[in-house]
Amino acid sequence: MARYTGPKARISRKFGEPILGGGKALQRKAYPPGMHGKGRKRKQSEYAVQLNEKQKAKYIYGVLERQFAKIYKEAVRIEGIKGENLLILLESRLDNTVYRLGISPTRRGARQLVSHCHITVNGNLVNIPSYTLKSGDVVGVREKSKSLETITNSLSAKSTKRLPWLDWNTSEMSGKLISRPEREFIPENINEQLIVELYSK
């Protein structure tokens, strides 16, 4: 699956929740897109349910198929619960952390900021959105980019709700990954066990 660039509302309707936005469209048309979307609902097979959950996670985090499979292999290799490890690795990506810190209002925007060299890690420019952060890493905005309108607007609209694994320094425009995120605090509605069952077949 190539990275999706089509209508966000279409994907939100497909999964029945605003994973890429499009909340209003979801309220108006609370059924899947397409000519058969409003028709009789058929019971999905076990495989279809598991596949849908994996696809949903890929859309949420903006990860391609090969990338996702690679992250899953790493999650299996790490000690602990496979499904939780998978989400922790996805949350620890640089683009996702930039989004979580409020530097960008969307993960797509965060990926673009990283790719265009606006973001630093421990003071060094990093332009790889999939870069995996470790505990203690400091993610900041490059000095020349601190006045960028898209960043200042995003930070001014930033929610005051703080995630326990991240610490934000307003004056420095930087955030620190205090520890690896715990599953109970990750807000995404993903049933990671279904993804593990899919890959275990």
matplotlib code that plots the C-alpha trace (Angstrom):
import matplotlib.pyplot as plt

x = [0.0, 1.5, 1.1, -2.5, -3.0, -6.7, -9.7, -9.3, -13.1, -13.2, -10.8, -12.6, -15.8, -14.2, -13.2, -16.1, -14.0, -12.2, -8.7, -7.6, -10.2, -13.4, -15.6, -18.5, -18.6, -18.6, -21.6, -23.5, -22.7, -22.2, -21.5, -18.6, -17.8, -18.6, -21.8, -22.3, -21.4, -25.1, -26.2, -26.7, -23.9, -22.3, -20.5, -16.7, -14.4, -11.8, -9.1, -11.0, -11.3, -7.6, -6.6, -8.8, -7.1, -3.7, -4.8, -6.2, -2.9, -1.0, -3.3, -3.1, 0.7, 1.3, 3.4, 3.8, 3.4, 7.1, 7.9, 5.0, 6.2, 9.8, 8.5, 6.5, 9.6, 11.4, 8.5, 8.7, 12.5, 12.1, 11.3, 7.7, 4.2, 4.4, 1.3, 2.3, 5.9, 4.5, 2.5, 5.4, 7.7, 5.2, 4.8, 8.6, 9.0, 10.3, 7.3, 4.8, 6.7, 6.7, 3.0, 2.5, 4.5, 2.2, 4.8, 2.5, -1.3, -1.1, 1.3, 1.4, 2.6, 5.0, 6.5, 7.0, 8.6, 11.1, 11.8, 12.4, 15.1, 13.1, 13.5, 16.6, 17.3, 19.8, 20.8, 21.5, 19.3, 17.4, 15.4, 14.2, 10.6, 10.9, 13.9, 13.3, 13.8, 15.2, 14.5, 16.3, 16.3, 15.4, 13.4, 13.5, 12.8, 15.8, 16.7, 16.0, 12.6, 11.2, 9.4, 7.8, 4.1, 2.9, 4.9, 3.9, 0.2, 0.3, 2.0, -0.5, -3.4, -1.7, -3.8, -2.7, -3.2, 0.3, 1.3, 3.3, 6.2, 6.9, 8.1, 7.7, 9.9, 8.1, 10.9, 13.3, 10.6, 11.8, 10.5, 12.1, 11.2, 11.3, 10.6, 9.1, 5.3, 3.1, 0.2, -2.4, -1.6, -1.5, -4.8, -5.2, -8.2, -6.2, -6.7, -3.0, -3.8, -5.7, -2.6, -0.4, -2.9, -2.8, 1.0, 1.1, -0.8]
y = [0.0, 3.4, 6.2, 7.4, 11.0, 10.8, 12.2, 11.8, 11.5, 8.4, 6.5, 7.7, 6.4, 3.1, 2.4, 4.2, 6.6, 9.9, 8.5, 11.0, 13.7, 14.1, 13.9, 15.9, 13.7, 10.7, 12.1, 12.8, 9.5, 7.0, 4.1, 3.0, 4.8, 3.3, 2.2, -0.7, 1.2, 1.7, -1.8, -4.8, -5.4, -8.8, -10.5, -10.2, -13.1, -13.4, -12.6, -9.5, -8.1, -8.7, -7.2, -4.1, -3.5, -3.7, -1.3, 1.1, 1.2, 1.8, 4.7, 6.3, 6.3, 6.8, 3.7, 1.6, -2.2, -3.1, -0.6, -1.9, -5.5, -4.5, -2.7, -5.8, -8.0, -5.6, -5.8, -9.6, -9.4, -7.1, -8.6, -8.1, -8.3, -8.2, -6.0, -3.4, -3.4, -2.7, 0.4, 1.6, 1.4, 3.3, 6.0, 6.3, 7.3, 10.9, 12.1, 10.8, 12.4, 15.8, 15.4, 14.4, 17.4, 19.7, 21.0, 19.9, 19.5, 16.3, 13.4, 14.2, 17.7, 16.3, 14.0, 17.0, 19.1, 16.3, 15.7, 19.4, 19.6, 21.7, 19.2, 18.4, 15.4, 16.1, 19.2, 17.5, 17.8, 14.6, 14.3, 10.7, 10.5, 6.9, 7.6, 5.7, 7.8, 6.5, 7.5, 10.8, 12.1, 15.7, 16.7, 20.4, 22.9, 24.1, 27.7, 29.1, 27.4, 28.6, 31.5, 29.3, 30.1, 26.5, 25.6, 28.7, 28.3, 24.6, 25.3, 28.1, 25.8, 22.9, 21.1, 21.6, 17.8, 16.3, 12.8, 11.2, 10.1, 13.5, 16.7, 20.0, 23.1, 26.1, 28.6, 26.2, 24.9, 21.3, 18.2, 15.3, 11.6, 10.8, 7.1, 4.7, 5.2, 2.8, 1.2, 2.4, 6.0, 5.6, 7.2, 5.4, 3.0, 0.0, -3.6, -4.6, -8.3, -8.7, -7.5, -10.0, -12.8, -11.8, -12.0, -15.2, -17.1]
z = [0.0, -1.0, 1.4, 1.2, -0.2, -0.9, 1.0, 4.8, 5.3, 3.1, 5.4, 8.5, 7.1, 6.2, 9.8, 11.4, 13.4, 12.6, 12.4, 9.8, 10.5, 8.7, 11.8, 10.2, 7.1, 9.4, 11.3, 8.1, 6.4, 9.2, 6.8, 4.7, 1.4, -2.0, -3.8, -1.4, 1.7, 2.7, 1.8, 4.1, 6.5, 6.2, 9.0, 8.5, 8.7, 11.5, 8.9, 7.7, 11.2, 11.9, 8.5, 9.1, 12.5, 10.9, 8.1, 10.6, 12.5, 9.3, 8.3, 11.8, 11.9, 8.2, 7.8, 4.7, 4.5, 4.5, 7.2, 9.4, 8.9, 9.9, 13.0, 14.0, 13.6, 16.0, 18.4, 18.5, 19.1, 22.1, 25.5, 26.5, 25.0, 21.2, 20.6, 23.2, 21.9, 18.4, 19.6, 21.7, 18.6, 16.5, 19.2, 19.5, 15.8, 15.3, 13.2, 15.7, 18.6, 16.8, 16.4, 20.0, 21.2, 19.3, 16.9, 14.1, 14.2, 12.1, 11.6, 7.9, 8.8, 11.3, 8.7, 6.3, 9.0, 9.7, 6.0, 5.4, 8.2, 10.7, 13.5, 15.7, 18.0, 20.8, 18.9, 15.6, 12.5, 11.6, 8.4, 8.8, 9.9, 10.9, 13.3, 16.5, 19.7, 22.9, 26.5, 27.2, 23.6, 23.2, 20.1, 19.2, 16.5, 14.5, 15.5, 12.0, 12.0, 15.4, 13.7, 11.0, 10.9, 10.7, 13.9, 15.9, 15.0, 16.0, 19.3, 20.2, 19.5, 21.4, 24.0, 27.6, 28.2, 28.7, 27.9, 30.8, 28.6, 27.1, 28.8, 26.8, 27.3, 26.0, 26.1, 24.3, 21.9, 22.6, 24.2, 26.0, 25.7, 29.5, 29.1, 26.7, 26.4, 28.4, 26.6, 29.0, 28.1, 24.3, 23.2, 19.9, 19.6, 18.3, 19.3, 18.9, 19.8, 16.5, 14.6, 16.5, 15.6, 12.0, 11.8, 13.8, 11.0]

ax = plt.figure().add_subplot(projection="3d")
ax.plot(x, y, z, "-o")
ax.set_aspect("equal")
plt.show()
